[in-house]
Amino acid sequence: MAVDTPARYDGFDRMPLAGTWREGGSERTATDTDPYTGETLTEIRLADAADLDAAYAAAREAQREWAGRLPGERAAVMRRAADVMTARKDEIVDWLIRETGCAAPVAEFQWAITQRDFFEAASYPYRVEGRILPADIEGKESRVYRRPVGVVAVISPWNVPMHLSNRSVAPALAVGNGVVLKPAGDTPVTGGLVLARIYEEAGLPDGLLSVVIGSGSEIGDAIVSHPVPRVVSFTGSTPVGKGIAEKAGLKKLSLELGGNGPLVVLDDADLDYAVDAAVWGKFFHQGQVCMITNRLVVDDRVHDEFVDRFVAKVAGLQAGDPRDPATVIGPIINGKQLEGIQDKVARARDDGARQLVGGDPTGPIGSVLPAHVLLGGNDVATAREEVFGPVATIIRARDEDDALAIANDTEYGLSSAVFTEDTARGVRFALRVEAGMTHVNDSPLNDENNTAFGGEKESGLGRFGGEWAIEEFTTDHWVSVQHTRRRFPF
């Protein structure tokens, strides 16, 4: 039997504020464009401080009733949202390609992991557990109840917008909170508005989720300093994360910040396999992913052979229109980001790096930067800084100990990988890497079965997914019960 295709979502010139889809109160308007063609996708009148106040007030009010719902009712909304994702897959993938500039396989990947967020969140209402604590007072019982925090502020980035919004929004809602979401200005639709429509279609109560799209000058500070939210969940750059930590006050912070991920190739690695993983782990979504591989650290004994194989494979990557099924590398999200990448490449060459692969930007508006490969030390600009673009720097290491020292010689500590034919050796190496996660013989991007990750050092605070998500978005309430009469000292 044929399945009816639902009518496409519309109304993305407005946002869901305090239970109503409407324009914001700011005098400013934002234009959302396709990063490959420059086509205008939508124009949105932005939210102001009054809109933010209304969103927080509505979320706080709606949350009280929502937290009292049976676990099965909250879980059912998440399951229905996953079903909506299935029914609207083509529509969602199309939006991801047009708004983020990602190639079709990347859009499919984003769709899949966002749907997985819903499936995982559907289990959370049944996984919030309290406990009984021992007491040294006769007749006393100490109970610890796990309760939702109340309202959560979620601030998400433009690079993998739908998932990086929903990996916080879904668990926060599932355990009984209200949410106010601020998506990135480059991706307001896939980072917020599409999600809001999905939750609406799945039956989420009005006002429980608001999406505020606004300028930093009008609502940027207020969204984290506002007295209503008790948790701020942010994914983005380290400088912005530090600013949030200064402005948020006495709130719980869940921050995933920048990265400078090393992929280490030891002398006994399967080079063909390591090359495949390195190409995937570096050039996925034009390298615009926080846990992407930024530096390739290769043992001296296999360095030259690795470089030859890696360069040969990279040279065959097609850059261009993300709608073309053969395209691997699409456009950079905006002109400012493109200029920043090119500046890092130029400074790396000035630092002594040797460029093996590269080229000038192409495409209708000159936003497609082809893959770049450089040879250099850990001190060249593209190695010491997070590039966030299709640029790989290969670094020669004398031996395993030198490779470890190079891998750890960064202020970041988000993701990492090591390749070796000896699994035990790989695990020993992994345990010495200063990072939130290290993958042995796999790419950090191959994370389909586990969204729980976070960073060390300047890559942030907090963890995402699994039991960590429940911990982030709930709080302990200790209730003691004295079953027998006590005698007080006076």
Order of alpha helices (4+ residues) and beta strands (2+ residues): beta-beta-beta-beta-alpha-alpha-alpha-alpha-beta-beta-beta-alpha-beta-alpha-beta-alpha-beta-alpha-beta-beta-alpha-beta-alpha-alpha-beta-beta-alpha-beta-alpha-beta-beta-alpha-beta-beta-beta-alpha-beta
